[in-house]
Amino acid sequence: MDIGWGAILIIVLAIGIILSNIMLVKKTAHMKMPESVVKRAQEKRLREKEQQQKITSDSAEGEPSNSKDKNDNPNNT
């Protein structure tokens, strides 16, 4: 049963890539982010939150209530 050198090479390369990625994650796990990046991320989150609140408040004002009339249901005869 001969797997072939090509298949063995592909398996070895895949294992090597996986192990190098694991080592990279371990090394970068304890690194601190620069303060400017953290500040920008917080500002972006705040803007997104405000925008989401604006969208929900606008849709709540413009939508009719969810109560249905008898005439709205076509199955009701």
N, C-alpha and C positions, 0 to 999 in steps of 0.2 A: 504494500500500500504506500504509494509515493505521493506525498502532498505536493511537493514541488517547492523549489527555492523561492519562487515568486510569492506563494502564499505565506511561507514562513517569514519572508521579508516584510510583507504587509502586516502580519500579526505583530512582529517585533516593533515596527514603526508605530502602530496603534498603541501598544502598551507603553512605549516611550513617550508618546505625546500625552497620554493620560497621566503618567507619573510626573512628567514635567509640569503639567497644569496643577496637579495636587501640590507639588512643592512650591509653585508660585503663589497659590492661594494661602498656604501656610505662612510664607514669608511676608506677604502683604497684609495679613490679617491684623497685625499689631501696629501698622503704620497709621499715623494721624493725618487727617485731611487738613489742608491749609484753611485758615479762618475765613478767607474770602470765598472759598467754595461753599463752606458751610452756611455762610451768611446769604449767598445767592440762592441756595437750595431752600432755606427758610423763607426768603422773600417770595420765591416762586410758589411754594406751598400755600403761603398766605394769600397770594393773588388768586390761585386756583380755588381756594376755599371761598373767598369773597365772590368770585364769579359763579360758583356753584350755588351759593346762597341767593345771589341775584336771580339766577335762572329759576330756582325753585319758588322764590317769592313772586316772580313775574308770572309763572305758570299757574300758581295758586290763585292769583287775582283774576286771570283771564279765563279760566276754565269754569264751565258750569258745574253744578253739583252732580254727584254720581247717581242721584235718585232718578229712576226711569218712570215715565208715564206709561199707562196701559197702552196708549196708541203707538209708542215707540217699538213695541215688541210685535214683529210680524206674525209670530205664532199664536198670538192672543186673538181669539175670534169671539 
